[in-house]
Amino acid sequence: MTSLRDKALMMMNIHCLGRNLATASSSLLPVQLPAPREVHFWYVLPDEVKSTNLLNRYLEILSPCEKENIITMRGEQIRKRALLARALVRTTLARYQTNCQIDPKSLKFRKNNYGKPEIGIDVEEKQRRLKNDTLAFAQRFFSPLEIEMLTHIVDPELRLQELIKLWTLKEAYVKALGKGFSASPFKSFTVRLGDHVKGNIHTPPHMISKGHDITVETSDELKNPSSNWQFGLLELAGSHYAAVCIEQDSIDAGNESIPIDLTLRKTIPYVEDEYVSASDSAVVIGGLTRLSTCDY
């Protein structure tokens, strides 16, 4: 179900340098490495990248394997989104290196046994449509408690939106574990939402999260789970749901009051970077998260 292949890269402390951080620049603005419990969220909107020359430049910074994978994809828009995703990863990581002049093309990536990095993030389209009925889809992938929660929602559109939120959070969680869908089946854990995260939806009392707005409860099917996970769920650009999931440091474990500081950056690599504040472009829906603010 994962869409928006240009999904944001999750990282972590950035100094506020104004709304337009870089404009019409051929270089990448360097940024500082993050402090604990800070998340940097970079994203690119495909429709805003129209230059063929710029897309060709992105292609040139990819590895031969990445290029081949993208070129063999079917569909122009699919290829474009995949290209933007890889370019976003490389250009963003290059900003955080000790040597800020590092070439994004020189970066090499190591995969774990599941072929996944331990980065807990997912982005999904709000207007995504399912081929099957919402509840039929949920019964294939969701836990019994999640299915029960969705069953209590009478309005079909509202039920679909809650399903997409749950999917986004579940994707972020398994990615934070460094595992994919097959290694961590979605039925093996339950995401519980605080009542206000779901608006005016009636929720069975045993499905409401206590303390945090969003929590995860694992079953015995998931080996070696950690309960020290915190989530953030937001609406991005009015068109997508985005979820982040991070594990608490041991020093913070058990302290449910420490929020995640989230800094959003919209970018067109090599062209412009924009700080995104809490506005119509970014709305926190739930989770222990606060958007970083900046004085201009």
QUIVEN-V223505 format. One record per backbone hydrogen bond with DSSP energy under -0.5 kcal/mol. NH is the residue of the N-H (numbers start at 1). CO is the residue of the C=O. If there is no record, write none. Layout:
nh = <NH	NH>
co = <CO	CO>
This chain:
nh = <3	7	9	10	11	11	17	17	21	21	22	24	25	31	35	38	39	40	41	41	42	42	43	44	46	48	49	50	55	56	57	58	59	60	61	61	62	67	68	69	70	71	72	73	79	80	81	82	83	84	85	86	87	88	89	90	91	92	93	94	95	95	96	96	97	100	102	104	106	107	115	119	119	121	122	124	126	127	128	137	138	139	140	140	141	142	147	148	149	150	151	152	152	153	154	159	160	161	162	163	164	165	166	167	168	169	170	171	172	173	174	175	176	177	178	179	184	188	189	190	192	192	193	194	197	198	198	199	201	207	208	209	212	215	217	219	222	223	225	229	230	232	233	234	235	236	236	237	239	240	241	242	243	244	245	246	248	252	253	255	256	258	259	260	261	261	262	262	263	263	264	264	265	266	267	268	271	272	273	274	275	276	277	279	279	282	283	285	286	288	289	290	292	296>
co = <123	4	42	8	9	40	15	18	19	273	273	271	271	95	12	35	261	11	39	263	9	40	265	6	44	45	46	48	51	52	53	54	55	56	57	58	59	63	64	65	66	67	68	70	75	76	77	78	79	80	81	82	83	84	85	86	87	88	89	90	91	92	92	93	94	98	99	102	103	104	112	117	175	119	243	241	239	239	125	133	134	135	136	137	137	138	143	144	145	146	147	148	149	150	152	155	156	157	158	159	160	161	162	163	164	165	166	167	168	169	170	171	172	173	175	174	180	185	186	217	190	215	207	213	194	194	195	196	198	204	205	193	210	192	190	188	219	221	222	227	246	244	286	242	283	234	240	281	236	236	124	234	122	232	120	230	228	249	249	252	254	255	257	288	37	259	260	290	39	261	262	276	41	274	43	272	268	268	22	266	19	264	275	277	282	279	235	233	233	231	287	260	262	294>
